[in-house]
Amino acid sequence: MSRIHAIVMNAIDNVATVVDNVEPNTDVVADINGKDVGVCINIKEQIPFGHKFALADIKKGEKIIKYGEVIGIATADIQTGQYVHVHNLESCRGRGDR
């Protein structure tokens, strides 16, 4: 059995949360809602523990979905496996950094 490196909370999510620090060019298995069914994604850039990456390409202006809910809008095109955070996501609920 592969070690799970990321968690997807809802099958409609387009981001996953890593449970370890992840280095670029690492294949990560994203566990979908606690099931043994997952997807393997090649990570494009360093992602810190507890942060998100894209499960599929997300175009600028598209919704970012986590927990089955819209958490923000992409402010730039985001590739599969790319880090998703305040540099390419505008939150629907405000930001803590400004």
GROMACS elastic network, one bead per residue, 0.5 to 0.9 nm:
[ bonds ]
;  ai    aj funct       b0    kb
    1     4     6  0.89884   500
    1    36     6  0.88350   500
    2     5     6  0.89732   500
    2    29     6  0.76546   500
    3    28     6  0.89788   500
    3    29     6  0.75138   500
    4     7     6  0.75627   500
    4    18     6  0.88886   500
    4    19     6  0.80077   500
    4    28     6  0.75998   500
    4    29     6  0.56024   500
    4    30     6  0.64046   500
    4    31     6  0.61558   500
    4    38     6  0.85714   500
    5    17     6  0.83676   500
    5    18     6  0.56476   500
    5    19     6  0.54217   500
    5    20     6  0.63784   500
    5    22     6  0.84991   500
    5    28     6  0.57265   500
    5    29     6  0.56739   500
    5    30     6  0.63178   500
    5    31     6  0.77861   500
    6    16     6  0.59333   500
    6    17     6  0.50891   500
    6    19     6  0.54617   500
    6    20     6  0.79029   500
    6    28     6  0.68912   500
    6    29     6  0.62726   500
    6    31     6  0.61737   500
    6    32     6  0.87879   500
    6    50     6  0.88238   500
    6    52     6  0.86460   500
    7    15     6  0.89548   500
    7    16     6  0.54099   500
    7    17     6  0.51869   500
    7    18     6  0.64522   500
    7    19     6  0.74108   500
    7    29     6  0.85078   500
    7    30     6  0.53527   500
    7    31     6  0.50091   500
    7    32     6  0.62431   500
    7    33     6  0.69871   500
    7    34     6  0.77777   500
    8    11     6  0.71123   500
    8    12     6  0.89328   500
    8    13     6  0.66881   500
    8    14     6  0.84423   500
    8    15     6  0.70342   500
    8    17     6  0.66641   500
    8    30     6  0.63084   500
    8    31     6  0.58902   500
    8    33     6  0.56765   500
    8    34     6  0.82171   500
    8    38     6  0.88455   500
    8    66     6  0.76947   500
    8    67     6  0.76857   500
    9    12     6  0.86795   500
    9    13     6  0.70869   500
    9    16     6  0.77253   500
    9    17     6  0.87502   500
    9    31     6  0.84754   500
    9    32     6  0.62866   500
    9    34     6  0.79497   500
    9    66     6  0.68975   500
    9    67     6  0.50482   500
    9    68     6  0.72087   500
   10    13     6  0.54481   500
   10    32     6  0.68073   500
   10    33     6  0.59026   500
   10    65     6  0.89654   500
   10    66     6  0.71596   500
   10    67     6  0.53956   500
   10    68     6  0.51585   500
   10    69     6  0.88275   500
   11    14     6  0.84501   500
   11    32     6  0.65190   500
   11    33     6  0.73204   500
   11    67     6  0.87732   500
   11    68     6  0.74014   500
   12    65     6  0.72609   500
   12    66     6  0.80395   500
   12    67     6  0.83433   500
   12    68     6  0.58262   500
   12    69     6  0.86913   500
   13    16     6  0.74121   500
   13    55     6  0.80920   500
   13    64     6  0.77702   500
   13    67     6  0.65363   500
   13    68     6  0.55969   500
   13    69     6  0.77683   500
   13    70     6  0.87725   500
   14    53     6  0.85478   500
   14    54     6  0.59879   500
   14    55     6  0.51917   500
   14    56     6  0.62770   500
   14    57     6  0.85508   500
   14    58     6  0.80260   500
   14    63     6  0.87998   500
   14    64     6  0.64350   500
   14    65     6  0.54522   500
   14    66     6  0.68284   500
   15    52     6  0.60292   500
   15    53     6  0.53710   500
   15    55     6  0.51606   500
   15    56     6  0.78052   500
   15    64     6  0.71564   500
   15    65     6  0.65435   500
   15    66     6  0.61444   500
   15    84     6  0.77633   500
   16    30     6  0.66726   500
   16    31     6  0.86245   500
   16    32     6  0.88522   500
   16    51     6  0.81394   500
   16    52     6  0.53467   500
   16    53     6  0.55930   500
   16    54     6  0.66223   500
   16    55     6  0.65851   500
   16    66     6  0.75128   500
   17    30     6  0.82227   500
   17    49     6  0.80428   500
   17    50     6  0.57632   500
   17    51     6  0.53392   500
   17    53     6  0.66735   500
   17    66     6  0.89926   500
   18    21     6  0.71415   500
   18    22     6  0.74882   500
   18    28     6  0.85123   500
   18    30     6  0.81958   500
   18    47     6  0.75950   500
   18    48     6  0.75378   500
   18    49     6  0.56707   500
   18    50     6  0.53524   500
   18    51     6  0.58611   500
   18    52     6  0.63419   500
   18    53     6  0.77657   500
   19    22     6  0.87070   500
   19    48     6  0.86666   500
   19    49     6  0.54210   500
   19    50     6  0.57411   500
   19    51     6  0.81980   500
   20    47     6  0.85344   500
   20    48     6  0.70568   500
   20    50     6  0.72639   500
   21    46     6  0.75623   500
   21    47     6  0.59349   500
   21    50     6  0.80836   500
   21    51     6  0.88104   500
   22    25     6  0.89069   500
   22    26     6  0.69588   500
   22    28     6  0.83389   500
   22    43     6  0.76997   500
   22    45     6  0.80952   500
   22    46     6  0.56276   500
   22    47     6  0.51559   500
   22    48     6  0.63963   500
   22    49     6  0.73877   500
   23    26     6  0.60109   500
   23    43     6  0.73977   500
   23    44     6  0.82423   500
   23    45     6  0.64237   500
   23    47     6  0.66330   500
   23    48     6  0.86541   500
   24    27     6  0.88578   500
   24    42     6  0.80950   500
   24    43     6  0.54705   500
   24    44     6  0.50312   500
   24    46     6  0.50862   500
   24    47     6  0.79404   500
   25    42     6  0.58798   500
   25    43     6  0.52629   500
   25    44     6  0.56590   500
   25    45     6  0.71603   500
   25    46     6  0.87399   500
   26    41     6  0.81714   500
   26    42     6  0.55398   500
   26    43     6  0.53312   500
   26    44     6  0.78060   500
   26    45     6  0.88592   500
   27    40     6  0.62427   500
   27    41     6  0.54642   500
   27    43     6  0.61650   500
   28    39     6  0.80788   500
   28    40     6  0.54270   500
   28    41     6  0.53068   500
   28    42     6  0.62405   500
   28    43     6  0.69283   500
   28    81     6  0.89192   500
   29    38     6  0.60522   500
   29    39     6  0.55299   500
   29    41     6  0.64732   500
   29    42     6  0.89478   500
   30    37     6  0.84958   500
   30    38     6  0.51615   500
   30    39     6  0.53133   500
   30    40     6  0.62986   500
   30    41     6  0.75421   500
   30    55     6  0.85746   500
   31    34     6  0.61250   500
   31    35     6  0.63177   500
   31    36     6  0.66215   500
   31    37     6  0.62833   500
   31    39     6  0.70507   500
   32    35     6  0.55910   500
   32    36     6  0.75461   500
   32    37     6  0.63256   500
   32    38     6  0.56742   500
   32    39     6  0.80744   500
   33    36     6  0.88718   500
   33    37     6  0.89119   500
   34    37     6  0.83707   500
   35    38     6  0.74997   500
   39    55     6  0.85000   500
   41    54     6  0.88900   500
   41    55     6  0.70548   500
   41    56     6  0.89789   500
   41    80     6  0.74257   500
   41    81     6  0.59766   500
   42    80     6  0.78775   500
   42    81     6  0.56200   500
   42    82     6  0.87952   500
   43    46     6  0.76608   500
   43    47     6  0.82382   500
   43    53     6  0.77500   500
   43    54     6  0.89438   500
   43    80     6  0.78234   500
   43    82     6  0.61949   500
   43    83     6  0.80072   500
   44    47     6  0.89052   500
   44    79     6  0.83381   500
   44    80     6  0.79972   500
   44    81     6  0.53272   500
   44    82     6  0.51208   500
   44    83     6  0.74570   500
   45    81     6  0.77979   500
   45    82     6  0.62018   500
   45    83     6  0.64395   500
   46    82     6  0.87347   500
   46    83     6  0.73770   500
   47    50     6  0.84482   500
   47    51     6  0.64185   500
   47    52     6  0.74009   500
   47    53     6  0.76195   500
   47    82     6  0.85425   500
   47    83     6  0.60606   500
   47    84     6  0.87902   500
   48    51     6  0.57320   500
   48    52     6  0.84908   500
   49    52     6  0.87497   500
   51    83     6  0.78066   500
   51    84     6  0.75636   500
   51    85     6  0.74781   500
   52    82     6  0.85431   500
   52    83     6  0.60434   500
   52    84     6  0.52644   500
   52    85     6  0.69041   500
   53    80     6  0.75677   500
   53    81     6  0.55334   500
   53    82     6  0.53219   500
   53    84     6  0.50370   500
   53    85     6  0.83009   500
   54    57     6  0.67756   500
   54    58     6  0.73707   500
   54    64     6  0.88126   500
   54    78     6  0.70707   500
   54    79     6  0.66978   500
   54    81     6  0.51180   500
   54    82     6  0.56317   500
   54    83     6  0.67279   500
   54    84     6  0.64473   500
   55    58     6  0.87170   500
   55    79     6  0.84431   500
   55    80     6  0.53258   500
   55    81     6  0.62037   500
   55    82     6  0.84851   500
   56    78     6  0.83641   500
   56    79     6  0.66999   500
   56    81     6  0.73951   500
   57    77     6  0.75998   500
   57    78     6  0.57446   500
   57    81     6  0.83668   500
   57    82     6  0.87987   500
   58    61     6  0.84671   500
   58    62     6  0.63478   500
   58    63     6  0.80007   500
   58    64     6  0.78537   500
   58    74     6  0.71614   500
   58    76     6  0.84447   500
   58    77     6  0.58905   500
   58    78     6  0.50230   500
   58    79     6  0.64159   500
   58    80     6  0.76374   500
   59    62     6  0.55257   500
   59    63     6  0.86720   500
   59    74     6  0.68003   500
   59    75     6  0.84790   500
   59    76     6  0.67657   500
   59    78     6  0.62373   500
   59    79     6  0.83511   500
   60    63     6  0.87198   500
   60    73     6  0.76253   500
   60    75     6  0.52440   500
   60    78     6  0.74086   500
   60    88     6  0.86083   500
   61    73     6  0.56307   500
   61    74     6  0.51346   500
   61    75     6  0.61195   500
   61    76     6  0.73918   500
   61    77     6  0.82545   500
   62    72     6  0.85676   500
   62    73     6  0.55976   500
   62    74     6  0.55990   500
   62    75     6  0.84218   500
   62    77     6  0.88395   500
   63    70     6  0.61392   500
   63    71     6  0.75574   500
   63    72     6  0.58929   500
   63    74     6  0.63634   500
   64    69     6  0.82867   500
   64    70     6  0.56599   500
   64    71     6  0.57940   500
   64    72     6  0.51838   500
   64    73     6  0.55516   500
   64    74     6  0.65131   500
   64    84     6  0.89576   500
   64    89     6  0.77311   500
   64    91     6  0.88910   500
   65    68     6  0.59745   500
   65    69     6  0.53057   500
   65    71     6  0.58038   500
   65    72     6  0.73813   500
   65    73     6  0.88968   500
   66    69     6  0.54748   500
   66    70     6  0.64497   500
   66    71     6  0.63952   500
   67    70     6  0.81854   500
   67    71     6  0.86680   500
   70    73     6  0.80275   500
   70    91     6  0.89553   500
   70    92     6  0.76578   500
   71    89     6  0.88937   500
   71    90     6  0.84898   500
   71    91     6  0.58435   500
   71    92     6  0.57086   500
   71    93     6  0.72662   500
   72    89     6  0.61327   500
   72    90     6  0.53219   500
   72    93     6  0.76889   500
   73    88     6  0.84118   500
   73    89     6  0.56003   500
   73    90     6  0.53140   500
   73    91     6  0.65226   500
   73    92     6  0.72853   500
   74    77     6  0.68840   500
   74    78     6  0.74570   500
   74    84     6  0.86500   500
   74    88     6  0.56826   500
   74    90     6  0.64018   500
   74    91     6  0.88532   500
   75    78     6  0.87742   500
   75    87     6  0.78797   500
   75    89     6  0.53808   500
   75    90     6  0.63637   500
   76    87     6  0.86254   500
   76    88     6  0.54742   500
   76    89     6  0.76925   500
   77    88     6  0.78803   500
   78    81     6  0.84540   500
   78    82     6  0.62853   500
   78    83     6  0.80993   500
   78    84     6  0.76094   500
   78    88     6  0.74876   500
   79    82     6  0.53783   500
   79    83     6  0.86686   500
   80    83     6  0.88819   500
   81    84     6  0.89246   500
   83    88     6  0.85463   500
   84    87     6  0.75754   500
   84    88     6  0.62545   500
   84    89     6  0.66434   500
   85    88     6  0.58709   500
   85    89     6  0.56212   500
   85    90     6  0.84415   500
   86    90     6  0.63368   500
   86    91     6  0.78287   500
   86    95     6  0.79806   500
   86    97     6  0.87216   500
   87    90     6  0.81339   500
   90    93     6  0.87850   500
   90    94     6  0.78305   500
   90    95     6  0.77359   500
   91    94     6  0.53740   500
   91    95     6  0.62947   500
   92    95     6  0.85575   500
   94    98     6  0.88941   500
   95    98     6  0.62961   500
